[in-house]
Amino acid sequence: MQSIDLLSPALPASIGNIQAAATRIRRHSLQMTHAAGLGHPGGDFSAADILATLYLSILRIDPAAPNWPDRDRFILSKGHCSGALYATFAEVGLLPPEALATYMKPLSMLNGHPDRNKVPGVEANTGPLGHGLPIGVGCAKAAKILGRDWRTFVLTGDGELQEGSNWEAAMAGAQFGLDNLTVIVDRNGLQQGARTEATVALEPLADRWKAFGWNVREVNGHDIGALLDVFQSIPFAKGMPNCVIANTIKGRGVSFMENRAEWHHHVPTDAELQAALAELTEAAQ
């Protein structure tokens, strides 16, 4: 893998800084998938701008003390996109950059799905879909009970919303008035092998969340400025949980990956890796 040019903690997290970090997240997560022979690059790419924005500008965390009690909680419910999460952790100092080269290797701490017992900064073991939001409801409810001000953010896939456990959690979040809880839907429209609407239709998605008692905002999930605006507006209303539907493109940033269902878990060939890295480099210039 190529060396990682990390954002200096001393630099302000400007839109340009965040965009540059998102590009590095895409580059390194794809290199990790190529080296491991396993991974989910399409979803890594659709979530990269969201992750970069959250970790570089929104989440209240301390990389030197990842278990700080008053930290904001972030749960990657779509745990198969661990490559993007680990690359983000390297950006902010939660992981040493050299650890990324061990992704999914025997005895590596960087499993295909995040493990909180191995990786500092991981709040919950995820991978089986539909688990993250129920855990997030528990985290947010705990903050309310304890009178603490930490916030909980959960990133779900859109295909993942076909799991009924999400909607049980959505009902509970509204019942408890968890305005300190935010679900972000990575709405790229694709899941393994097909479009979400051809599998089990989700639309009208915003209306569904509203019917469950959530305050909903929709945003371009690749527009850093728009993401900052919406995340900085949380909570949207007192006493209501927040839903951000981030409209994204699977494989965003590489022409031959974009909006292609096969890139859900396709491992790039040597030629595809080099072509993708070249496109990402050119776009960043």
C-alpha positions as CSV (number, residue, x, y, z in Angstrom):
1,M,0.0,0.0,0.0
2,Q,1.1,3.6,-0.6
3,S,1.9,5.8,2.3
4,I,-0.9,7.8,3.8
5,D,-0.8,11.6,3.9
6,L,-2.9,12.3,6.9
7,L,-4.7,15.5,7.8
8,S,-2.7,17.3,10.5
9,P,-4.8,17.7,13.7
10,A,-3.5,21.3,13.8
11,L,-5.3,22.1,10.5
12,P,-8.9,23.3,10.5
13,A,-11.4,20.8,9.0
14,S,-12.3,23.0,6.1
15,I,-14.4,21.7,3.3
16,G,-11.3,21.3,1.2
17,N,-9.6,19.3,4.1
18,I,-12.6,17.1,4.4
19,Q,-12.8,16.4,0.7
20,A,-9.1,15.6,0.6
21,A,-9.5,13.2,3.5
22,A,-12.5,11.5,1.8
23,T,-10.4,10.9,-1.3
24,R,-7.7,9.3,0.8
25,I,-10.3,7.2,2.5
26,R,-11.5,5.9,-0.9
27,R,-7.9,5.3,-2.1
28,H,-6.8,3.4,1.0
29,S,-10.0,1.4,1.4
30,L,-9.7,0.2,-2.2
31,Q,-6.1,-0.7,-1.7
32,M,-7.0,-2.6,1.4
33,T,-9.7,-4.6,-0.5
34,H,-7.3,-5.4,-3.3
35,A,-4.6,-6.6,-0.9
36,A,-7.0,-8.7,1.2
37,G,-8.9,-10.1,-1.7
38,L,-12.1,-9.3,0.1
39,G,-14.2,-6.2,0.9
40,H,-17.1,-4.0,-0.1
41,P,-15.7,-1.1,-2.0
42,G,-18.9,0.2,-3.5
43,G,-20.4,1.0,-0.1
44,D,-17.0,2.2,1.2
45,F,-17.0,4.8,-1.5
46,S,-20.6,5.9,-1.1
47,A,-20.0,6.4,2.7
48,A,-16.6,8.1,2.5
49,D,-17.8,11.7,2.4
50,I,-20.2,11.1,5.3
51,L,-17.5,9.5,7.4
52,A,-14.9,12.2,6.7
53,T,-17.4,14.9,7.5
54,L,-18.4,13.3,10.8
55,Y,-15.0,12.4,12.1
56,L,-13.1,15.5,11.0
57,S,-15.7,18.1,11.9
58,I,-18.8,16.9,13.8
59,L,-18.1,14.1,16.3
60,R,-16.8,15.0,19.7
61,I,-14.1,12.4,20.2
62,D,-10.6,12.2,21.7
63,P,-8.3,9.8,19.7
64,A,-5.9,9.7,22.6
65,A,-8.8,8.6,24.9
66,P,-11.2,6.6,22.7
67,N,-13.3,5.5,25.7
68,W,-13.7,9.0,27.1
69,P,-17.1,8.8,28.8
70,D,-18.5,12.0,27.2
71,R,-17.5,11.2,23.7
72,D,-20.1,11.1,20.9
73,R,-21.0,7.6,19.8
74,F,-20.8,6.5,16.2
75,I,-22.0,3.1,15.1
76,L,-21.4,1.8,11.6
77,S,-24.4,-0.4,11.3
78,K,-23.4,-1.3,7.7
79,G,-20.4,-3.1,9.2
80,H,-19.4,-4.7,6.0
81,C,-18.0,-1.3,5.0
82,S,-15.3,-1.6,7.6
83,G,-12.5,-0.6,5.1
84,A,-13.8,3.0,4.9
85,L,-14.2,3.1,8.7
86,Y,-10.6,1.9,9.4
87,A,-9.2,4.3,6.8
88,T,-11.2,7.1,8.5
89,F,-9.8,6.0,11.9
90,A,-6.3,6.3,10.5
91,E,-7.1,9.9,9.3
92,V,-8.0,11.0,12.8
93,G,-5.4,9.1,14.8
94,L,-7.6,6.2,16.2
95,L,-5.4,3.7,14.2
96,P,-1.8,3.8,13.2
97,P,-1.7,4.1,9.4
98,E,0.5,1.1,9.0
99,A,-2.2,-1.1,10.5
100,L,-4.3,-0.7,7.4
101,A,-2.0,-3.0,5.5
102,T,-3.1,-5.9,7.9
103,Y,-6.8,-5.6,6.9
104,M,-8.4,-9.1,7.1
105,K,-5.1,-10.9,7.4
106,P,-4.8,-13.7,9.9
107,L,-4.8,-12.5,13.5
108,S,-5.3,-8.9,12.4
109,M,-7.3,-6.6,14.6
110,L,-8.9,-5.2,11.5
111,N,-11.6,-7.8,10.8
112,G,-13.9,-7.7,7.9
113,H,-16.5,-6.4,10.3
114,P,-15.6,-4.0,13.1
115,D,-14.9,-5.5,16.5
116,R,-15.0,-3.2,19.6
117,N,-12.9,-5.7,21.5
118,K,-10.0,-5.2,19.1
119,V,-10.2,-1.7,17.6
120,P,-10.3,1.4,19.8
121,G,-13.1,3.7,18.7
122,V,-15.4,1.0,17.5
123,E,-18.6,1.3,19.6
124,A,-20.3,-1.9,18.6
125,N,-19.6,-5.1,16.7
126,T,-21.7,-4.9,13.6
127,G,-22.0,-7.0,10.4
128,P,-25.3,-8.8,10.8
129,L,-27.5,-6.0,9.4
130,G,-30.2,-4.3,11.4
131,H,-28.2,-4.3,14.7
132,G,-26.7,-0.8,14.8
133,L,-29.8,1.3,15.3
134,P,-31.2,-0.8,18.2
135,I,-27.8,-0.4,19.9
136,G,-27.8,3.3,19.1
137,V,-31.2,3.7,20.7
138,G,-29.7,2.1,23.9
139,C,-26.7,4.5,23.8
140,A,-29.0,7.6,23.3
141,K,-31.4,6.4,26.0
142,A,-28.5,5.9,28.4
143,A,-27.3,9.5,27.9
144,K,-30.8,10.7,28.7
145,I,-31.0,8.6,31.9
146,L,-27.6,9.7,33.1
147,G,-28.2,13.4,32.2
148,R,-25.1,13.4,29.9
149,D,-24.8,15.3,26.6
150,W,-23.1,12.8,24.3
151,R,-24.8,12.3,21.0
152,T,-25.2,9.0,19.1
153,F,-24.9,8.7,15.3
154,V,-25.8,5.5,13.4
155,L,-24.9,5.0,9.7
156,T,-27.1,2.4,8.0
157,G,-27.2,1.1,4.5
158,D,-30.5,1.5,2.6
159,G,-30.9,-2.2,1.8
160,E,-30.3,-2.8,5.5
161,L,-33.6,-1.0,6.2
162,Q,-35.4,-4.1,5.0
163,E,-34.5,-5.6,8.4
164,G,-37.5,-5.2,10.7
165,S,-35.3,-4.6,13.8
166,N,-34.6,-1.1,12.4
167,W,-38.3,-0.2,12.6
168,E,-38.7,-1.5,16.1
169,A,-35.8,0.7,17.1
170,A,-37.3,3.6,15.2
171,M,-40.5,3.3,17.2
172,A,-38.6,3.2,20.4
173,G,-36.5,6.2,19.5
174,A,-39.6,8.3,18.9
175,Q,-41.3,6.9,22.0
176,F,-38.4,8.0,24.2
177,G,-38.0,11.4,22.5
178,L,-34.3,10.7,21.7
179,D,-33.4,14.0,20.0
180,N,-29.7,13.0,20.8
181,L,-30.0,10.2,18.3
182,T,-29.3,10.5,14.6
183,V,-29.7,7.8,11.9
184,I,-27.9,8.5,8.6
185,V,-29.1,6.4,5.7
186,D,-26.5,5.8,3.0
187,R,-29.1,5.9,0.2
188,N,-27.1,4.7,-2.8
189,G,-30.1,2.7,-4.1
190,L,-28.2,-0.6,-4.5
191,Q,-27.6,-3.7,-2.4
192,Q,-26.0,-7.0,-3.0
193,G,-26.9,-7.9,-6.6
194,A,-29.8,-5.6,-7.3
195,R,-31.5,-2.2,-6.7
196,T,-33.2,-1.8,-3.4
197,E,-36.5,-0.9,-5.0
198,A,-36.4,-4.2,-7.0
199,T,-35.8,-6.2,-3.9
200,V,-38.1,-4.8,-1.2
201,A,-39.1,-1.2,-2.0
202,L,-38.3,1.5,0.5
203,E,-39.9,4.5,-1.0
204,P,-41.4,6.8,0.1
205,L,-38.5,6.6,2.5
206,A,-38.7,10.0,4.1
207,D,-42.4,9.7,4.7
208,R,-41.8,6.3,6.4
209,W,-39.4,7.8,8.9
210,K,-41.8,10.7,9.5
211,A,-44.6,8.3,10.1
212,F,-42.5,6.7,12.8
213,G,-42.0,10.0,14.6
214,W,-38.6,11.1,13.3
215,N,-37.6,14.5,12.0
216,V,-36.2,14.0,8.5
217,R,-33.7,15.9,6.3
218,E,-32.5,14.9,2.9
219,V,-29.1,15.8,1.6
220,N,-26.6,15.1,-1.1
221,G,-24.3,12.7,0.6
222,H,-21.3,13.8,-1.4
223,D,-21.7,17.6,-0.8
224,I,-19.5,18.3,2.1
225,G,-20.9,21.8,2.7
226,A,-24.5,20.4,2.7
227,L,-23.5,17.6,5.1
228,L,-21.9,20.1,7.4
229,D,-25.0,22.2,7.4
230,V,-27.4,19.4,8.2
231,F,-25.2,17.8,10.9
232,Q,-24.6,21.1,12.5
233,S,-28.4,21.6,12.7
234,I,-28.9,18.6,14.9
235,P,-31.2,18.3,16.8
236,F,-33.8,19.3,14.2
237,A,-36.6,19.5,16.8
238,K,-36.7,19.1,20.5
239,G,-38.0,15.7,21.6
240,M,-37.7,14.0,18.2
241,P,-34.9,11.7,16.9
242,N,-33.2,12.8,13.7
243,C,-33.0,11.1,10.4
244,V,-30.6,12.2,7.6
245,I,-31.3,10.5,4.2
246,A,-27.9,11.0,2.4
247,N,-28.5,10.4,-1.3
248,T,-25.3,8.9,-2.5
249,I,-23.8,6.9,-5.4
250,K,-22.3,3.5,-4.9
251,G,-18.7,3.5,-6.0
252,R,-18.7,7.3,-6.0
253,G,-15.5,8.8,-7.5
254,V,-14.5,6.1,-10.0
255,S,-16.3,6.1,-13.3
256,F,-16.4,2.3,-13.8
257,M,-17.5,1.6,-10.2
258,E,-20.3,4.2,-10.0
259,N,-23.8,2.9,-9.7
260,R,-22.8,-0.7,-10.4
261,A,-24.3,-3.4,-8.2
262,E,-21.4,-5.8,-8.8
263,W,-19.1,-3.4,-6.9
264,H,-20.9,-4.2,-3.7
265,H,-18.2,-6.8,-3.0
266,H,-16.1,-6.9,-6.2
267,V,-12.3,-7.1,-5.6
268,P,-10.4,-4.9,-8.1
269,T,-7.9,-6.5,-10.4
270,D,-4.4,-5.0,-10.6
271,A,-5.5,-3.0,-13.7
272,E,-8.7,-1.8,-12.1
273,L,-6.9,-0.7,-8.9
274,Q,-4.4,1.4,-10.9
275,A,-7.2,2.9,-13.1
276,A,-9.3,3.7,-10.0
277,L,-6.3,5.3,-8.1
278,A,-5.5,7.4,-11.2
279,E,-9.1,8.7,-11.4
280,L,-9.1,9.6,-7.8
281,T,-5.7,11.3,-8.1
282,E,-6.8,13.3,-11.1
283,A,-10.1,14.4,-9.5
284,A,-8.3,15.6,-6.4
285,Q,-6.0,17.9,-8.4
